[in-house]
Each structure stands twice: as C-alpha cells, then as structure tokens.
Amino acid sequence: MFSLLRRTLAATLVTAGGFVCYWTYLTINQERLLFDARRRPPRDLPDGIVGYSHAVPGGQFRGYCYHADHEGVGDLLFYLPGRGEDVLETLQFVKWLPHGMGFATFDYRGIGHSDGMPSEAAAVADASQFLLHLRRAFPGVRVHVVGRSLGTGVAIQLADLQDFESLQLITPYDSLLEIVRKRFPLVPLRQLMRHHFDSISHCKKVVQSTKVLLAESDDVVPHECSERLMAAWPGPVALQMISGVDHYTIIERWETWHALCEFAREVPHQPPDRTQQHPPSDHTESGVPLPLPAAR
C-alpha cells in the first residue's frame, strides 16, 4: 500500500517537474519560437533592390526596397512578412508587379539580416519607422500595407499609428494566442506569452479599405480564425480565396500578387492624413538607404 503510494507520488512529481521544465523552456525561448528567429548567411541583394537600415538595440534593422528610384511609381506595397519568412526569397516575385508599382519589406529583429531581439512591440515600431522613411523617399506615392500570417497582426496595429491608403491581409488570424493555444493545450499561455498579437482588439480602429486573401487549404491558420477577425471588423472587408495553395505557397502564386496589385489600384485616391504619423520612440532612426552589408 505505502509502496504504491510512494510510486504514485514519485510519478506525479516527475510529471509535474516535466511540465514546469517545458513551460520554462517555452517562456524563455518564446521570442525565438514565435518568430522562428534565425539569422541567414550574407548574400547579395537581388537586382533592383536597395537596402535600408536604422539602429536598434543590438545592431541594425534591415529593410529592402524595389524601384527605389521611384521613377514612375504611383503605388507601393509595404509588405510585413510571415513567421520566419526569408524575404529575400520573397523578393523574387516582384517580377510580377506591374509598371508603376513599388515594393518594400524587411526582416524582423533577430531574423535574416536584422540584429536584435524580436518582439511584438519591436515589430510594430520598426515597421512604423521604416514606413516613415518610405513616405519621405517616395513623396506622393500611395502606400498599401500588406501583412502575411504573423505580419497581419503587425499590419493591423500599424494602421492605428499611421495613415496609408489600403490594408491587405494574407491568411490573417484573430489572435496569435488562440492559434498557439491549439498547439499547446496544456500550457498556461495567457500567463506565459508576452506577445498576444490580439488582432480582434486592435482592428477596431482600422479605417483603411481592407481586403483579406485566404489559402484554399490552411492547416496553420484555420479559416474560422480569419472569419472571426472579419466578423469583428469595423467596416466592410473584401475577401478572395486563392485556389490550389496552402498557408506557405500562397505567396508564390501570380494570382496572389495580381490580387494585391488590383485591389491597391482600385482604392480611390484620397488626400493623405498625416496627423497620425508619429514614430515610436524605442530607438533612433538613421533612415539611411544602404547597399546591404554582410549580416553579422
């Protein structure tokens, strides 16, 4: 009897200890896990792409711009990438952009060629600062913010910081906390997660014309998560399903890029409201377009 009790107690303690160790690991490494943070080896920028840099704690934030000379550019897609996305690979698809359409994107901190530690607040701050630079570098150009997957949560928060012409969300979610909860059902995520990306709460202030693009098959962000976000949206949302793609391949299809450009071009021209344009204060901008140096 006592032997069984001791074995049961020992097994309970071992199990509890395992959970505590697992939760501790997730807590300590959550930025790296949430953002799939990984550095990439140095490489040359694709033809027609120039680099951008501003200082962040720990080094430099890196951005990239296509059609940087802005000759004949009337509209620009400002692309906020997905989790762990290699944006230099994504830049190969700018060949599908029509004449007069520019493109800019970046690496989150700690990812690709950007230094520092990724976080929800840092992602929003860096996106806002880069967008301010683009406004100065492309005077008079209409900016259309495009967020993909993880980047949709950043894009929605950016809409409250700055004015731009339209917002497009590729495979968006209602809350990153809810997405992660399904993958880690036994973890007290609300208490442990520092980065919730609660898009439903942040979307209440969005006034930009908005479109959502969904993949026909999506095992990462189920359609019901996107639908809950759209149901909470304060205004009308255009919706388009891209057939024959999944969560990862949707950005590799011409149809996706055509849909993004078509919606951007259809947004009515409006005088921009600059009253909301204020940069976050967590770092100082150098705002210097650069040929990208080797990643540290």
N, C-alpha and C positions, 0 to 999 in steps of 0.2 A: 504494500500500500504506500509506504513512505518512499520506496524506491521509484514507483510510478509517479508520485507527486514531484519528486526531485527531477526526474527526466522531463516531465511536462513543464516544470518551471524553467529548466535549462533551455528547452526548446523555445519557450516563449521569449526568454531573454535574448537568445541568439537571433530570433526573428525580429524582435524589436530593435536590436542593435543593427541588424542589416538594413532595416528601414531608415534608421537615423543616419547611418553612413551614406545611404543612397540619397536621402533628402539633402544632406550636407554637400555631397558632390554636385547635385543639381543647383543648389543655391550658389555655391562658389563659382561654378562654371556657366551660369545661365546666360551671360552675355555671349560667350563663345558659342554656346549651343543654340540660342535663339537666332543669332545672326549667321550661324555657320561660318564664324570668323576664321579666315585663313589668308595668309599672305601668298602672293604669287610671284614667280621669278621675273626679273626685269625683261622687258621686251619693247620693241619699237612700237610707236603708235601707228595705227592704220593710216593710209594716205588720206589727206584731207581733214585729219583730226588734230586739234591742238590741245595742250594740257592747261589746266588751271590749278592754282594752289592757294590755300590760305593756312595760316598757322593754327594748330590745335594743340592741346596738352599732349606732349609726347612726340611731336613732329609736325607733319604736314597732311592736310586733307587734299585729295586729288579729284579733280573733275576733268571732263573731256567735252569738247565742243566740235561739232561738224558744221561746215560752212561758216567758220569763224570770221571770215572777211565780210559777212552779212550782205554781200552784193546780191541784190535781187531777192533777198529773203523777206517775206512778209509775215510768216508764221514760224514758230519754233516749238517743238515738242521737248518739254523738260521731263526727262524720264527718271523715275525713282525706282531702283531695281528691287528684285525679289531677294529672298534669303540666300546668301552665299553666291549670288549671281556674278559671273565673270562678264563685266560689262564690255570689256574689250572684245569678247566674242560676240556679244550682242551688237556691237557697232558694225559688224559685217553686214547687217541687214539694212543699214541706212542707204544702201544702193537702191532700195525700193522707194525711197522718198521722192516725191515729185519735185519739179523745179520750184524754187521759192520756199521750200520747207526746210528749216534748220533743225538741229537736234543737239541736245546736251544731256549728259548723265554724269554719274560719279560713283566712286567706291565709298561705302560706309567706313567709318573709322575701324581700323584693325583688319580690313578686308582689302584684297587686291593690292593696290599701291598706296593706300591711305594708312597713316600711322594712328596711334591712339587706341582707346578702348571704346567699342561700340555701345550705344545705349539708345533708348527711345528719344530722350531729350536731345542727345547729341545729333541724332539723325535729322530731327526736325530743325535744329539750329543750323547745321551745316547746309541743309537744303535751302533754307531761307537766305543764308548769306550768299550762297552761290547764285541764287535767283536774283538777288540784288545786283550782283556783278553782271549777270546776263542782261539785265534791264539797262545797265549803263553801256555795255558793249554792243547791244543791239537796240539802239534808240528807235522807238516807233514800231518795233516788231511785236506782234501779238504772241503771247506766251500761253501754251496749253500744257497743263501739268498732267502727266501720265504716271500712275502708280501701278506696279505689278506685285501681286501677292503681299509680302511683307511691306513693300513700298506703298501699298494703298493706305495703310494706317498712317504713314508719314505724310502722304499727299493730302489726306483729309485734314490733318492738323495744320498743314501749311496754308490751307485755304482760309484759316482764321487769322493768319499772320500777314498775308499779302494778297493783293488783288491780282488776278490773272483772268484770262478770257474763258477758259473751259477746264473741266476736270474729267479725266477718263480713268477708270479703274478696271484693271485686268485681274480677274479672279479675286475679288475682294472678300473680306471676312467681316463678321460683326464684332468680334473681339478675339484677339490672339489668345487671351486667357482661356476662352472656350475651346479654341482649336487644340491647344496644348492639353487641356483637361481630358479630352477624349483619348489622348495617347498615354497619359499618366494618371489613371483613375484613382490610384491610391496615394497620391501626393497632395498635401495641402497647398495647392498652388496659389490660392488667393493670398495666403500669408507669406509665401516664399518668393513669388515672382515680383520683380521690381519694374517690369516693363509689360503693361497690360495691353497697350495698343487698343484701347476701347473705342473703336470707330463709331459705334452707335451713339455714344455720348458726345463725341466730337463733331459728328456730322450735322448737328442741329443748327450750326451757324453757317453752313455752306450755302452760298448764293449763286455760285457759278453754274453754268449749263453743264450737265453731268451725263456721262454715258458709262455703262458697265458692259464689259466683254467677258463672257464665260466660256470655258472649255467644255466641249461636249462630254468629256469624261474627266472627272476631277476627284481623285482619292485624297488629296491634301486639304483642299478647302471645299467641303461638300456644298452643293448648290443651295441647300437650305440655309447655310450660314450667309451666303451672299444675299439670299432672298430676305432674310431677317433685316439685313442692313438696308436694302432697298425699301422695305416696308416702313422703316423708321426715317427715311429721307425726307427733308422738309419741303422738297419740291419735286417736279417730275424728273424721272430718270429714264433715259433711252437704254434699251437692252438689246444686245446682239449675242447670239450663240455662234461660236466658231466651230464648225463641224470637223470631225476627224482629228481632233487634237486632245491632248491631256494638259494637266497643270503645267508641265515642263515644256512641251513642244508648241504651245500656243504662240509664243513669241517668235518662233521660227517659220511662221507661215506668212506668205504675202497677203493673204486675206486679212490678217490682223493689222498689219501696217497700213493697208488700204483703208480699213475701217477707221483707224485712228486719224489718218490724214483727212478723210472725207468729213468726219464729224467736226474736226478743227476748222476746216474751210467753211463749213455751213454755219458756224456760230456768227451771229450778227456782229458787225463792227460797233463797238461802244467806246466812248471816251473813257480811258482808264482812270480808276480812282486810286490815287497814290496815298491817300490819308492813312491807310493801314500798313504801309510799308515801313517797318521798323525792324532792324536786325536784332537777333538775340544777342545777349551780352556775355556769353560764356567764353568768347575768345575774340581776338583782334584780327580783322581782315587785312590781308596783304592784297588780295584781289589781283594777283599778277598772273596773266596768261603765260604759260611756260611750255617749252618742249619738256615732256615728262622725263625726269632723270630716273636713274635706276632706283628701284624700290629698296628701301633699307630693310 
